[in-house]
Amino acid sequence: MILVFEGRGWVVPVTAMVAGGLCALTGLKDPLVFWPVIGLSGVVDHYLGRRWEKQEGRWVQDLMTGEITEEKPTHSFFWVPVKYWLYVKLALAGLLVWTVLQRPDAVQ
């Protein structure tokens, strides 16, 4: 599988894997707990994405026109900015929890 990221977009899957690892270490294997924890790992993505967005860029001058512009690095994962992955992860976690709840034998 190819991971498409730009800048520090690699943080998005890392936070999800760390959250999943913490669930495994603490023994939280119930999908009704596991998926919301993975979804809430997006809070870290949102915080970091907003913080990185506020960082100052570098100023560049076009030699032909003399126009001065600020170039800021972009941080995205699969073309979605890092700060929006909170909502994507929460939506996916909600969908997966809903799917689990649809199976009558899954809920104890």
For each residue, the residues with C-beta under 8 A, 3 or more apart:
1:
2:
3: 10 13 77
4: 77 78 79
5: 8 9 10 12 76 77 78
6: 9 74 75 76
7: 52 73 74 75 76
8: 5 11 48 52 75 82
9: 5 6 12 75 76 77 78 82
10: 3 5 13 14 77
11: 8 14 15 44 45 48 75 77 82
12: 5 9 15 16 45 77 82 85
13: 3 10 16 17 77
14: 10 11 17 18
15: 11 12 18 19 41 42 44 45
16: 12 13 19 20 38 41 89
17: 13 14 20 21
18: 14 15 21 22 41
19: 15 16 22 23 37 38 40 41
20: 16 17 23 24 34 37 38
21: 17 18 24 25
22: 18 19 25 26 37
23: 19 20 26 28 29 33 34 37 38
24: 20 21 27 28 29
25: 21 22
26: 22 23
27: 24
28: 23 24 33 34 37
29: 23 24 34
30: 33 34
31: 34 35 96 97 100 106
32: 35 36 97 100 101 107
33: 23 28 30 36 37
34: 20 23 28 29 30 31 37 38
35: 31 32 38 39 93 96 97 100
36: 32 33 39 40 93 97
37: 19 20 22 23 28 33 34 40 41
38: 16 19 20 23 34 35 41 89 93
39: 35 36 42 89 90 92 93 94
40: 19 36 37 43 89 90 93
41: 15 16 18 19 37 38 44 45 89
42: 15 39 45 46 85 86 87 88 89 90
43: 40 46 47 86
44: 11 15 41 47 48
45: 11 12 15 41 42 48 49 82 83 85 86 89
46: 42 43 49 50 82 83 84 85 86
47: 43 44 50 51
48: 8 11 44 45 51 52 82 83
49: 45 46 52 53 75 81 82 83 84 85
50: 46 47 53 54 83
51: 47 48 54 55
52: 7 8 48 49 55 73 75 82
53: 49 50 72 75 81 83
54: 50 51
55: 51 52 72
56: 70
57: 70 71 72 73
58: 70 71
59: 68 69 70 71
60: 68 69 70 71
61: 66 67 68 69
62: 65 66 67 68 69
63: 66
64:
65: 62
66: 61 62 63
67: 61 62
68: 59 60 61 62
69: 59 60 61 62
70: 56 57 58 59 60
71: 57 58 59 60
72: 53 55 57
73: 7 52 57
74: 6 7 81
75: 6 7 8 9 11 49 52 53 81 82
76: 5 6 7 9 79 80 81 82
77: 3 4 5 9 10 11 12 13 80 82 85
78: 4 5 9
79: 4 76
80: 76 77 84 85 88
81: 49 53 74 75 76 84 85
82: 8 9 11 12 45 46 48 49 52 75 76 77 85
83: 45 46 48 49 50 53 86
84: 46 49 80 81 87 88
85: 12 42 45 46 49 77 80 81 82 88 89
86: 42 43 45 46 83 89 90
87: 42 84 90 91
88: 42 80 84 85 91 92
89: 16 38 39 40 41 42 45 85 86 92 93
90: 39 40 42 86 87 93 94
91: 87 88 94 95
92: 39 88 89 95 96
93: 35 36 38 39 40 89 90 96 97
94: 39 90 91 97 98
95: 91 92 98 99
96: 31 35 92 93 99 100
97: 31 32 35 36 93 94 100 101
98: 94 95 101 102
99: 95 96 102 103
100: 31 32 35 96 97 103 106 107
101: 32 97 98 106 107
102: 98 99
103: 99 100 106 107
104: 107
105:
106: 31 100 101 103
107: 32 100 101 103 104
108:
